[in-house]
């Protein structure tokens, strides 16, 4: 209230804006923690346990993602090229999905806003022994013929 006893509305609007700012900041911190932890678990599933802590460092997390996709380090440079980066990131996420034993579908879903929360959770926490083992069995059976007789 001001000196005349009337509320001008600015004080309440300011409070609402502050509350929205705090809520936005909390969402950002929670999303960063979620993405960091899921990338950490994905790195462990892909055999990159030594560098899994890179998931928590913004620039290093891109290098970790490229490692998880089993690509060369210079793929990070391709991620810096406009337009090309969209295709490269899609390829990287599809490869990461394959290396975690998931369908490439989840790699594509990792590119879409809000659906990426689900996709990263699936790639990080889903036990994919059935998908991965059937994929490996098909590979082994096609390369090693069984003895008949």
LINJO-V798667 format. One record per residue. N is the residue number from 0. NEAR is the number of other ideal C-beta (glycine too) atoms within 12 Angstrom. D_CENTER is the distance of its C-alpha to the mean C-alpha in Angstrom with 1 decimal. Layout:
{{N;NEAR;D_CENTER} {N;NEAR;D_CENTER}}
This chain:
{{0;11;47.8} {1;10;49.9} {2;7;53.5} {3;7;54.9} {4;7;53.1} {5;10;50.8} {6;14;47.0} {7;13;45.8} {8;12;42.3} {9;13;40.6} {10;14;40.2} {11;13;38.4} {12;13;36.2} {13;14;35.3} {14;14;34.3} {15;14;32.1} {16;14;30.3} {17;14;29.9} {18;14;28.5} {19;14;26.0} {20;14;25.0} {21;14;24.5} {22;14;22.5} {23;14;20.2} {24;14;19.8} {25;14;19.1} {26;15;16.4} {27;14;14.8} {28;14;15.2} {29;15;13.9} {30;19;10.7} {31;19;10.3} {32;16;11.3} {33;23;9.0} {34;28;5.7} {35;27;8.0} {36;24;9.3} {37;36;6.6} {38;42;5.7} {39;31;9.5} {40;28;10.2} {41;45;8.4} {42;35;10.4} {43;25;13.4} {44;30;13.3} {45;35;13.3} {46;19;16.2} {47;30;14.9} {48;18;16.1} {49;12;18.4} {50;24;15.8} {51;29;13.1} {52;19;14.3} {53;27;13.0} {54;34;9.6} {55;21;11.9} {56;17;13.5} {57;15;12.3} {58;15;13.8} {59;23;13.5} {60;31;9.7} {61;28;10.1} {62;29;12.8} {63;37;11.0} {64;45;8.4} {65;34;11.8} {66;31;13.4} {67;41;11.2} {68;37;12.1} {69;20;15.7} {70;28;16.5} {71;14;18.9} {72;18;18.2} {73;13;19.7} {74;27;16.8} {75;25;15.5} {76;16;18.8} {77;24;18.2} {78;28;15.2} {79;15;17.8} {80;15;20.1} {81;10;20.2} {82;11;19.9} {83;15;19.2} {84;19;15.7} {85;16;14.7} {86;17;15.9} {87;28;14.6} {88;30;10.9} {89;23;11.6} {90;27;13.3} {91;37;10.8} {92;39;8.1} {93;30;11.3} {94;29;12.4} {95;44;9.5} {96;38;10.0} {97;29;13.7} {98;32;13.6} {99;42;12.2} {100;28;15.0} {101;36;13.5} {102;25;14.8} {103;26;13.6} {104;20;13.6} {105;34;10.2} {106;32;8.9} {107;25;10.8} {108;26;9.8} {109;39;6.1} {110;26;8.5} {111;18;10.6} {112;11;11.0} {113;12;11.2} {114;18;10.5} {115;26;6.7} {116;21;7.6} {117;21;9.4} {118;33;7.5} {119;39;4.8} {120;23;8.2} {121;29;10.0} {122;44;8.5} {123;35;8.8} {124;22;12.1} {125;24;13.9} {126;16;16.9} {127;25;17.1} {128;15;20.5} {129;14;22.2} {130;24;19.9} {131;22;19.7} {132;14;23.3} {133;15;24.7} {134;22;22.9} {135;18;24.4} {136;16;27.7} {137;13;28.0} {138;12;27.5} {139;13;30.0} {140;12;32.5} {141;11;32.6} {142;10;33.1} {143;11;35.6} {144;9;38.3} {145;10;39.8} {146;5;43.5} {147;4;45.6} {148;4;48.8}}
